[in-house]
Amino acid sequence: MVSEELKLIIDELNIQGKMIFHEATTKEKITTFEREKNVTLPSKYKEWLQFSDGGEFFLPAGIQLYGIEHKPVINVNDNSRPNDDYMVIGALASGDPILCEKSSEKIAIYNQEAGRIEDEEIYDDFIAFLKDLHDLLGIGG
């Protein structure tokens, strides 16, 4: 089930008309994915997957989010992550990966060229990441 908070962000993104949302996945499929991969996805990202199992945002620059069923699928051992504490759940058009920290709800963007995660690109959870995206676009309230 999608929270009101996430629904508002989704509605604002839909107004932009430049999004590709994949078909939703289920709690059961997420649980199976987590068990098979021996990971726990952040709760807010799991909520997103139940709305859209991956997809693309065509903002001023593209952003791709990975799912568990639709390609590209989350690869928990993706080599573009800084270390084993993270898994890659998406990518910016620049190629910089969008990460989730395996031990928390945190979402971050890894600056591959600099070889670091910038403090201003660490988000408390997936909702905070999405809010930052739509605030940058001037579509947030």
C-alpha positions in Angstrom: 0.0 0.0 0.0 1.3 3.4 -0.9 1.4 6.1 1.9 -0.2 9.5 1.4 3.3 11.0 1.5 4.5 8.9 -1.4 1.2 9.3 -3.3 1.6 13.1 -3.2 5.1 12.8 -4.7 3.9 10.3 -7.3 1.1 12.6 -8.3 3.5 15.6 -8.7 5.9 13.5 -10.8 3.0 12.3 -12.9 2.0 15.9 -13.6 5.4 16.3 -15.2 4.4 13.7 -17.8 8.0 12.5 -18.3 8.0 9.4 -16.2 8.0 5.7 -17.1 6.6 3.7 -14.1 6.8 -0.1 -14.4 4.1 -2.3 -13.1 4.1 -2.7 -9.3 5.5 -5.8 -7.6 4.1 -7.5 -4.5 5.2 -7.7 -0.9 5.6 -11.5 -1.4 7.9 -11.0 -4.3 10.0 -8.4 -2.4 10.2 -10.8 0.5 11.4 -13.6 -1.8 14.0 -11.3 -3.4 15.3 -10.3 0.0 15.5 -13.9 1.2 17.2 -15.1 -2.0 19.7 -12.2 -2.0 20.2 -12.2 1.8 19.5 -8.4 1.9 16.9 -6.1 3.4 15.7 -3.3 1.2 14.8 0.0 2.9 11.1 0.1 3.8 10.3 3.3 1.8 12.0 1.7 -1.3 9.9 -1.4 -0.8 6.8 0.9 -0.7 8.0 2.4 -4.0 8.4 -1.0 -5.6 4.8 -1.7 -4.7 3.9 1.3 -6.8 6.5 0.9 -9.5 9.0 -1.9 -9.9 11.7 0.4 -11.3 11.3 3.0 -13.9 12.7 6.2 -15.4 12.4 9.9 -14.6 13.1 12.2 -17.5 13.9 15.3 -15.5 16.5 17.8 -16.7 18.7 14.7 -16.6 17.5 11.1 -16.6 17.3 8.9 -13.5 16.7 5.2 -13.7 15.4 3.2 -10.7 15.9 -0.6 -10.6 13.3 -3.1 -9.6 13.2 -6.8 -8.6 11.3 -8.0 -11.6 11.7 -5.5 -14.4 15.0 -4.9 -16.0 17.4 -3.6 -15.0 17.0 -5.7 -11.8 18.8 -4.7 -8.6 22.2 -6.4 -8.5 23.3 -6.6 -4.9 26.9 -7.1 -6.0 27.0 -4.3 -8.5 30.7 -3.2 -8.9 29.8 0.5 -9.2 29.1 0.7 -5.5 31.8 2.1 -3.2 31.9 -1.0 -0.9 29.8 -4.0 0.4 27.8 -1.7 2.8 25.7 -0.6 -0.2 23.6 -1.9 -3.0 22.8 -0.1 -6.2 19.1 0.7 -6.8 19.4 3.1 -9.7 21.6 5.4 -11.6 21.7 9.1 -12.7 22.2 10.0 -16.4 25.8 10.7 -15.5 26.3 7.0 -14.6 26.6 7.8 -10.9 24.8 5.0 -9.0 21.9 5.6 -6.5 22.7 3.5 -3.5 20.9 2.2 -0.5 22.8 1.5 2.6 22.3 -2.2 3.5 22.1 -1.6 7.2 19.7 1.4 7.2 17.1 3.4 5.4 19.6 5.8 3.9 19.8 6.5 0.2 22.9 8.1 -1.3 24.4 9.1 -4.6 27.9 7.9 -5.2 30.1 10.3 -7.1 32.3 7.8 -9.0 34.6 10.5 -10.5 35.4 11.8 -7.0 35.2 8.4 -5.4 33.0 9.5 -2.6 29.5 10.1 -1.4 28.9 13.9 -0.8 27.2 14.8 2.5 24.5 16.7 0.7 23.7 13.6 -1.4 22.8 11.4 1.6 19.1 11.1 2.3 17.4 9.7 5.4 15.2 7.5 3.3 13.8 7.0 -0.2 11.0 9.5 0.4 13.5 12.2 1.3 15.4 11.4 -1.9 12.3 11.7 -4.0 11.3 15.0 -2.2 14.8 16.4 -3.0 14.3 15.5 -6.7 10.9 17.2 -7.0 12.2 20.2 -4.9 15.1 20.6 -7.3 12.5 20.7 -10.1 10.4 23.3 -8.4 7.4 21.0 -8.4 7.4 20.5 -4.6 5.4 22.5 -2.1 
